[in-house]
Amino acid sequence: MKALCRRQLDLEEEIANKSHTLHIDEVQVAGMRDSILIQQY
């Protein structure tokens, strides 16, 4: 049971990190991506 609780905490931490990473991508990187002019070939 103790191992399951530890695994749950690990998974919750991973989810929080991924959520934070997605937030950074959406807020900071997406704006920079939109400002770059890419010519289509």
KENU-268715 format. One record per residue (C-alpha): chain; x, y, z. Coordinates in steps of 0.2 Angstrom, whole numbers. Last residue first. Layout:
# KENU-268715
site lumfi A | x X | y Y | z Z
...
This chain:
# KENU-268715
site lumfi A | x 37 | y 133 | z -252
site lumfi A | x 28 | y 141 | z -237
site lumfi A | x 37 | y 156 | z -230
site lumfi A | x 38 | y 156 | z -211
site lumfi A | x 37 | y 173 | z -203
site lumfi A | x 41 | y 172 | z -184
site lumfi A | x 29 | y 182 | z -173
site lumfi A | x 17 | y 167 | z -171
site lumfi A | x 31 | y 156 | z -164
site lumfi A | x 35 | y 170 | z -152
site lumfi A | x 18 | y 171 | z -145
site lumfi A | x 16 | y 152 | z -145
site lumfi A | x 32 | y 151 | z -134
site lumfi A | x 27 | y 161 | z -120
site lumfi A | x 8 | y 158 | z -115
site lumfi A | x 5 | y 141 | z -124
site lumfi A | x 22 | y 133 | z -121
site lumfi A | x 24 | y 139 | z -103
site lumfi A | x 6 | y 132 | z -99
site lumfi A | x 11 | y 116 | z -108
site lumfi A | x 26 | y 115 | z -97
site lumfi A | x 16 | y 118 | z -81
site lumfi A | x 4 | y 105 | z -85
site lumfi A | x 18 | y 93 | z -88
site lumfi A | x 26 | y 97 | z -72
site lumfi A | x 9 | y 95 | z -63
site lumfi A | x 6 | y 78 | z -71
site lumfi A | x 23 | y 72 | z -66
site lumfi A | x 20 | y 77 | z -48
site lumfi A | x 4 | y 68 | z -48
site lumfi A | x 12 | y 53 | z -55
site lumfi A | x 25 | y 53 | z -42
site lumfi A | x 12 | y 55 | z -28
site lumfi A | x 2 | y 41 | z -34
site lumfi A | x 18 | y 30 | z -35
site lumfi A | x 22 | y 34 | z -17
site lumfi A | x 4 | y 30 | z -12
site lumfi A | x 5 | y 13 | z -21
site lumfi A | x 22 | y 9 | z -13
site lumfi A | x 14 | y 12 | z 4
site lumfi A | x 0 | y 0 | z 0
